[in-house]
C-alpha cells in the first residue's frame, strides 16, 4: 500500500484509477515473472506518457514489492505477508503505551516499557491467515538463503 500510494502521489487525478488497477493486477499475479512483466509494462506506459516521477518510483522499489511473490507461497499466506498491518499494529500499540512516560531515565526502563507495549499488542494479535503453510515459508526462506550464499561464493 505504501509503494502504491507513493506512485499514485506522482500522478494527476485522471490517471490514478488506471494505474492503481494495473498495480493491483500486477501484484496479485500468480508468479513473480508475470508480475515483473506487468510492472515493467506499466513503467514503460508511465514513461511514454510523461509520468517520469511515478515511473521512477515504480522502478525504484519494483523488486522489493515482489519479494513475497518470489517465494511462491499459497495465496492465503501470501496475502497476509504482503501487508504491513501486523508490524504497524505492534508499533502503534507500543507507542500508545510508552507515550505516558515523560522522562526516560535509564536503559532498563526503556526495555521494561517496550516489553509492556509488546505484551499489550500481543493481546490484539490474530491468527496468521494461512498459518498451516508456515512450513512452506520456512522451506522457501531456507532455499532462498542457499541461493544467496551460492551467488556470494561465485562472486
Number of C-alpha atoms within 10 A of each C-alpha: 10 9 16 16 11 14 22 21 14 17 18 9 10 8 13 16 12 10 20 15 10 16 20 14 13 22 20 16 15 15 16 21 13 14 24 18 12 18 23 17 14 18 22 16 15 20 15 11 10 11 18 17 17 21 23 16 18 23 15 12 11 17 15 11 18 19 13 17 24 17 19 15 20 15 15 14 19 19 15 15 18 15 12 11 11 15 11 11 15 18 16 13 20 20 15 10 17 17 9 9 11 7 7 11 9 8 8 10 13 14 11 12 19 18 13 16 20 17 14 15 19 13 8 12 11 8 7 14 15 16 13 11 16 15 10 16 19 12 12 16 13 12 13 14 12 12 12 12 12 11 10 9 8 7 6
